[in-house]
Amino acid sequence: MNLVYLDYAATTPVAEEVADIMAQHLTLEGNFANPASRSHRFGWQAEEAVESARITVAKLIGASNREIVWTSGATESNNLAIKGILEGFESGHIITSSIEHKAILDTCAYMETSSLKHGGFDVTYLEPNEEGLIIADQVSQALRPDTRLVSLMLVNNELGNVTDIKSISKVLSNHEALLHCDAAQGTGKLAIDVTDMGVDLMSICAHKMYGPKGIGALYVRKAPEVKVHQQIHGGGHERGMRSGTLATHQIVGFAKAADLVMENLDVEIAHNRQLRDRLWLGIEELGVQRNSHETQCSPNHLNVSFTGVDGEILLASLAQLAVSSGSACNSASVAPSYVLKALGVPDELAHAGIRFSVGRYTTEDDIDFAISEIKRVLLALR
Ligand SMILES: Cc1ncc(COP(=O)(O)O)c(C=O)c1O
């Protein structure tokens, strides 16, 4: 049976070169030691690999190596950013949006709870405008003197819509609030420069860009220094911001993935865009609503709702296409996507929302097969 993977926004396969270098950092013959072992050459070599990887991953986002804190992924980076910043305050206000990833929404909800030592923070959840975007004006209107943190994503995981983070940072230029950006879906898909964007903290991860799962990083601006309180204690690794033995093989895998992205980003963007647009061209006449923004969208995302069919049945019938309804991280829930609902998409269309996401290994044949499958299934269901 032909099976086509169109769920690159959920995760990507690990590139061969990445798997190779990871394998070289595991066994006795390889660079396996604990990078924190200071008393022997094995440890020094592992440390060297980790520090060289730190330089590479920093470069991917225009940061310096001393601004990278290794984490287990974007979920942990988001937790560390939000909790780690707010721990420095007794109370205050956070601005985020209703279409963030659950790793932000659940963390913000936790910060609201009165079980915290000081009784919780206020959170403003901005709603997307009629174009499905969060814009600087909204942030400007929501700002309060006690706003401590603004946390907004670069690329929405369900829609692919891109937030203009640079404009938002300008709104904050005369305010003490820090700007955190969840860029899990942006790294490897778009050019990113933390300085140009004006962010203070940024979450990234490897597994959306052909690196391994279970490794990510938090960018923490160095000058002027942003103070992040550690959330995982023990050992004082990562300059006291995140303890735990570093996973050398994951870290070098992340760096290799970053190298491959940097070598080829323009080509990859063009490849993704061409295939995504080919898919849209092939289905746009089929009674379909485009939920993703037409232009301000990541080149590999296409979120659509098909009219006149039951979403669950449609997805089940497209068994030869690996696609996602809403976010894969919420796939246990059958509630319509909260992101599409926030966009004002009616329940039945929100239920019929499908996210297609293409990537490095997608071919024109894959897209043509997907189009013919969608046509076949829609004909049968309608
Ligand atoms: C926007 C966004 N943030 C955070 C995450 C969580 O990342 P990780 O899987 O590395 O914990 C994801 C993954 O789906 C995501 O798309």
The ligand as a MOL file (V3000), in Angstrom:
LIG
                    3D

  0  0  0     0  0            999 V3000
M  V30 BEGIN CTAB
M  V30 COUNTS 16 16 0 0 0
M  V30 BEGIN ATOM
M  V30 1 C 4.6380 25.5190 18.2160 0
M  V30 2 C 5.1040 24.3610 19.0220 0
M  V30 3 N 5.5780 24.5700 20.2620 0
M  V30 4 C 6.0220 23.5690 21.0140 0
M  V30 5 C 6.0170 22.2740 20.5660 0
M  V30 6 C 6.5180 21.1760 21.4530 0
M  V30 7 O 7.7980 20.8080 21.0520 0
M  V30 8 P 8.5080 19.5010 21.5880 0
M  V30 9 O 7.8420 18.3750 20.8800 0
M  V30 10 O 9.9390 19.6640 21.2000 0
M  V30 11 O 8.3310 19.4410 23.0570 0
M  V30 12 C 5.5390 21.9920 19.2900 0
M  V30 13 C 5.4600 20.6050 18.7930 0
M  V30 14 O 4.4610 20.1810 18.2620 0
M  V30 15 C 5.0670 23.0600 18.4930 0
M  V30 16 O 4.5940 22.8660 17.2670 0
M  V30 END ATOM
M  V30 BEGIN BOND
M  V30 1 1 1 2
M  V30 2 1 2 3
M  V30 3 2 2 15
M  V30 4 2 3 4
M  V30 5 1 4 5
M  V30 6 1 5 6
M  V30 7 2 5 12
M  V30 8 1 6 7
M  V30 9 1 7 8
M  V30 10 2 8 9
M  V30 11 1 8 10
M  V30 12 1 8 11
M  V30 13 1 12 13
M  V30 14 1 12 15
M  V30 15 2 13 14
M  V30 16 1 15 16
M  V30 END BOND
M  V30 END CTAB
M  END
